[in-house]
């Protein structure tokens, strides 16, 4: 598996802002007890200066470009920013797509663009 650095229109405009996390570090971020970050299987990607709609577009391109276990479009508690959680597990490639909005408490299957 690879991260799609060559997806049209995004070349060097994205960055990984979270990768491997220790259990303590994950707990400090209120992460899940079963977080794939703690196993080195997940990254959070953010488009530099990107709007929520840019993240919405990119997550759909990732879903259609490479294999994954989970892709989650996440919105921050303040509702202003977004990022993409992408995980890989060679033994479990569920192709699980979802959206989580930490500002509203919304959690659902598929990708949803919040304005």
SEGUPA-841352 format. One record per residue (C-alpha): x, y, z negated. Coordinates in steps of 0.5 Angstrom, whole numbers, plus 500, padded with zeros to 3 digits. Each point is the difference from the previous one (the first is absolute). Example, Ala and Ser with C-alpha at 12.3 -4.5 7.8 and 13.67 -1.06 7.14 Angstrom:
BEGIN
525491484
502507502
This chain:
BEGIN
500500500
502507501
498507499
497503507
506506500
498500507
493501500
498506506
500507497
503498493
508498501
503504494
494503497
498495495
504498493
500495495
498503494
499493496
503494501
503495494
497501493
502497494
494498495
502506496
500505506
494497503
496500493
502508499
497501507
493496498
502495505
496493500
503495496
500496506
504505504
504498506
504505499
503496494
502495505
503504505
494499505
497506500
502508503
496506499
501504507
498508500
500504507
505506498
495506500
495495503
492502499
495494498
498499507
507499502
501495495
493497502
503499507
506497498
497495496
496498506
506499504
504496495
494495499
501499508
507500500
503495495
498495495
498502493
497497494
497506497
499507503
497505496
498508502
501503493
498507498
503504494
496501494
500508502
497498506
505504504
505495503
500493502
505494501
500493503
501494496
503494504
502493498
503494503
500493497
502495504
496494497
494505500
498504506
493502498
499506505
497503494
498507502
497505495
499507498
501503493
498507498
503502493
496506500
493497500
501493498
498497507
503494502
498496506
502495506
502503506
503507501
496507498
502507502
498505494
501507502
